[in-house]
Amino acid sequence: MDRFKAAVVSSVFAFAFFGIGCASTGEKTLDSFSRTRANVSESRAQVGDTLTALRIMRMARGDGLKEAYQHYKKSVDKLEKSEVEAKQRALALKEQADTHIQEWEAEMKSVKDAQIKASLESRRQAVRSNFKLVQMYADDVSKAYGPFISGNKDIVQALSIDLSAAGISNLGPSMERVMDDGTALDQKLWSMQQALDNIANGISPLGNMQ
């Protein structure tokens, strides 16, 4: 799809989904949706930064230990904030989307043309299906954050007690496990990002243009 067609599809989607019902509600939902997409992208970046910081920490030796530790600790702090923001944004989007779909249903009752009503109903079902997927992925992401953050915090705590090459070596198995948890979290964030992109591009959960 070329850029022009993509822009048209996005504009049509924005009108179809956010243009029905109360304008202020639609604008709030669009704003929350856009922020959620950006937030998921930022969350993936932060997960990646934390994994990179952990890898650097594993290889650090001598004078580089302290600097690598401080960088890793800051990355873990940012990771915690990223989790809180992700949960808040997903909850706000769900609440506003539910409200918007309810208003959509209420206003559809005033549409008399059967063909137009059928088209609106089809769009409503497609949007509802996509948002159910987004919510499912958001729940998966929320569950995956827990072990990744907990594991990183435990490593930070352990290194604050024994910041040495021997200490890092002893933490090797734990670091491997945490990195696996981070990879799993990134994959779940990617799935959520794809579902949000499908909504923005007017693509159904099955991959067909809505």
Secondary structure as a PSIPRED ss2 file (coil, helix, strand):
# PSIPRED VFORMAT (PSIPRED V4.0)

   1 M C   1.000  0.000  0.000
   2 D C   1.000  0.000  0.000
   3 R H   0.000  1.000  0.000
   4 F H   0.000  1.000  0.000
   5 K H   0.000  1.000  0.000
   6 A H   0.000  1.000  0.000
   7 A H   0.000  1.000  0.000
   8 V H   0.000  1.000  0.000
   9 V H   0.000  1.000  0.000
  10 S H   0.000  1.000  0.000
  11 S H   0.000  1.000  0.000
  12 V H   0.000  1.000  0.000
  13 F H   0.000  1.000  0.000
  14 A H   0.000  1.000  0.000
  15 F H   0.000  1.000  0.000
  16 A H   0.000  1.000  0.000
  17 F H   0.000  1.000  0.000
  18 F H   0.000  1.000  0.000
  19 G C   1.000  0.000  0.000
  20 I C   1.000  0.000  0.000
  21 G C   1.000  0.000  0.000
  22 C C   1.000  0.000  0.000
  23 A H   0.000  1.000  0.000
  24 S H   0.000  1.000  0.000
  25 T H   0.000  1.000  0.000
  26 G H   0.000  1.000  0.000
  27 E H   0.000  1.000  0.000
  28 K H   0.000  1.000  0.000
  29 T H   0.000  1.000  0.000
  30 L H   0.000  1.000  0.000
  31 D H   0.000  1.000  0.000
  32 S H   0.000  1.000  0.000
  33 F H   0.000  1.000  0.000
  34 S H   0.000  1.000  0.000
  35 R H   0.000  1.000  0.000
  36 T H   0.000  1.000  0.000
  37 R H   0.000  1.000  0.000
  38 A H   0.000  1.000  0.000
  39 N H   0.000  1.000  0.000
  40 V H   0.000  1.000  0.000
  41 S H   0.000  1.000  0.000
  42 E H   0.000  1.000  0.000
  43 S H   0.000  1.000  0.000
  44 R H   0.000  1.000  0.000
  45 A H   0.000  1.000  0.000
  46 Q H   0.000  1.000  0.000
  47 V H   0.000  1.000  0.000
  48 G H   0.000  1.000  0.000
  49 D H   0.000  1.000  0.000
  50 T H   0.000  1.000  0.000
  51 L H   0.000  1.000  0.000
  52 T H   0.000  1.000  0.000
  53 A H   0.000  1.000  0.000
  54 L H   0.000  1.000  0.000
  55 R H   0.000  1.000  0.000
  56 I H   0.000  1.000  0.000
  57 M H   0.000  1.000  0.000
  58 R H   0.000  1.000  0.000
  59 M H   0.000  1.000  0.000
  60 A C   1.000  0.000  0.000
  61 R C   1.000  0.000  0.000
  62 G C   1.000  0.000  0.000
  63 D C   1.000  0.000  0.000
  64 G H   0.000  1.000  0.000
  65 L H   0.000  1.000  0.000
  66 K H   0.000  1.000  0.000
  67 E H   0.000  1.000  0.000
  68 A H   0.000  1.000  0.000
  69 Y H   0.000  1.000  0.000
  70 Q H   0.000  1.000  0.000
  71 H H   0.000  1.000  0.000
  72 Y H   0.000  1.000  0.000
  73 K H   0.000  1.000  0.000
  74 K H   0.000  1.000  0.000
  75 S H   0.000  1.000  0.000
  76 V H   0.000  1.000  0.000
  77 D H   0.000  1.000  0.000
  78 K H   0.000  1.000  0.000
  79 L H   0.000  1.000  0.000
  80 E H   0.000  1.000  0.000
  81 K H   0.000  1.000  0.000
  82 S H   0.000  1.000  0.000
  83 E H   0.000  1.000  0.000
  84 V H   0.000  1.000  0.000
  85 E H   0.000  1.000  0.000
  86 A H   0.000  1.000  0.000
  87 K H   0.000  1.000  0.000
  88 Q H   0.000  1.000  0.000
  89 R H   0.000  1.000  0.000
  90 A H   0.000  1.000  0.000
  91 L H   0.000  1.000  0.000
  92 A H   0.000  1.000  0.000
  93 L H   0.000  1.000  0.000
  94 K H   0.000  1.000  0.000
  95 E H   0.000  1.000  0.000
  96 Q H   0.000  1.000  0.000
  97 A H   0.000  1.000  0.000
  98 D H   0.000  1.000  0.000
  99 T H   0.000  1.000  0.000
 100 H H   0.000  1.000  0.000
 101 I H   0.000  1.000  0.000
 102 Q H   0.000  1.000  0.000
 103 E H   0.000  1.000  0.000
 104 W H   0.000  1.000  0.000
 105 E H   0.000  1.000  0.000
 106 A H   0.000  1.000  0.000
 107 E H   0.000  1.000  0.000
 108 M H   0.000  1.000  0.000
 109 K C   1.000  0.000  0.000
 110 S C   1.000  0.000  0.000
 111 V C   1.000  0.000  0.000
 112 K C   1.000  0.000  0.000
 113 D C   1.000  0.000  0.000
 114 A H   0.000  1.000  0.000
 115 Q H   0.000  1.000  0.000
 116 I H   0.000  1.000  0.000
 117 K H   0.000  1.000  0.000
 118 A H   0.000  1.000  0.000
 119 S H   0.000  1.000  0.000
 120 L H   0.000  1.000  0.000
 121 E H   0.000  1.000  0.000
 122 S H   0.000  1.000  0.000
 123 R H   0.000  1.000  0.000
 124 R H   0.000  1.000  0.000
 125 Q H   0.000  1.000  0.000
 126 A H   0.000  1.000  0.000
 127 V H   0.000  1.000  0.000
 128 R H   0.000  1.000  0.000
 129 S H   0.000  1.000  0.000
 130 N H   0.000  1.000  0.000
 131 F H   0.000  1.000  0.000
 132 K H   0.000  1.000  0.000
 133 L H   0.000  1.000  0.000
 134 V H   0.000  1.000  0.000
 135 Q H   0.000  1.000  0.000
 136 M H   0.000  1.000  0.000
 137 Y H   0.000  1.000  0.000
 138 A H   0.000  1.000  0.000
 139 D H   0.000  1.000  0.000
 140 D H   0.000  1.000  0.000
 141 V H   0.000  1.000  0.000
 142 S H   0.000  1.000  0.000
 143 K H   0.000  1.000  0.000
 144 A H   0.000  1.000  0.000
 145 Y H   0.000  1.000  0.000
 146 G H   0.000  1.000  0.000
 147 P H   0.000  1.000  0.000
 148 F H   0.000  1.000  0.000
 149 I H   0.000  1.000  0.000
 150 S H   0.000  1.000  0.000
 151 G H   0.000  1.000  0.000
 152 N H   0.000  1.000  0.000
 153 K H   0.000  1.000  0.000
 154 D H   0.000  1.000  0.000
 155 I H   0.000  1.000  0.000
 156 V H   0.000  1.000  0.000
 157 Q H   0.000  1.000  0.000
 158 A H   0.000  1.000  0.000
 159 L H   0.000  1.000  0.000
 160 S H   0.000  1.000  0.000
 161 I H   0.000  1.000  0.000
 162 D C   1.000  0.000  0.000
 163 L C   1.000  0.000  0.000
 164 S C   1.000  0.000  0.000
 165 A H   0.000  1.000  0.000
 166 A H   0.000  1.000  0.000
 167 G H   0.000  1.000  0.000
 168 I H   0.000  1.000  0.000
 169 S H   0.000  1.000  0.000
 170 N H   0.000  1.000  0.000
 171 L C   1.000  0.000  0.000
 172 G H   0.000  1.000  0.000
 173 P H   0.000  1.000  0.000
 174 S H   0.000  1.000  0.000
 175 M H   0.000  1.000  0.000
 176 E H   0.000  1.000  0.000
 177 R H   0.000  1.000  0.000
 178 V H   0.000  1.000  0.000
 179 M H   0.000  1.000  0.000
 180 D H   0.000  1.000  0.000
 181 D H   0.000  1.000  0.000
 182 G H   0.000  1.000  0.000
 183 T H   0.000  1.000  0.000
 184 A H   0.000  1.000  0.000
 185 L H   0.000  1.000  0.000
 186 D H   0.000  1.000  0.000
 187 Q H   0.000  1.000  0.000
 188 K H   0.000  1.000  0.000
 189 L H   0.000  1.000  0.000
 190 W H   0.000  1.000  0.000
 191 S H   0.000  1.000  0.000
 192 M H   0.000  1.000  0.000
 193 Q H   0.000  1.000  0.000
 194 Q H   0.000  1.000  0.000
 195 A H   0.000  1.000  0.000
 196 L H   0.000  1.000  0.000
 197 D H   0.000  1.000  0.000
 198 N H   0.000  1.000  0.000
 199 I H   0.000  1.000  0.000
 200 A H   0.000  1.000  0.000
 201 N C   1.000  0.000  0.000
 202 G C   1.000  0.000  0.000
 203 I E   0.000  0.000  1.000
 204 S C   1.000  0.000  0.000
 205 P C   1.000  0.000  0.000
 206 L C   1.000  0.000  0.000
 207 G C   1.000  0.000  0.000
 208 N C   1.000  0.000  0.000
 209 M E   0.000  0.000  1.000
 210 Q C   1.000  0.000  0.000
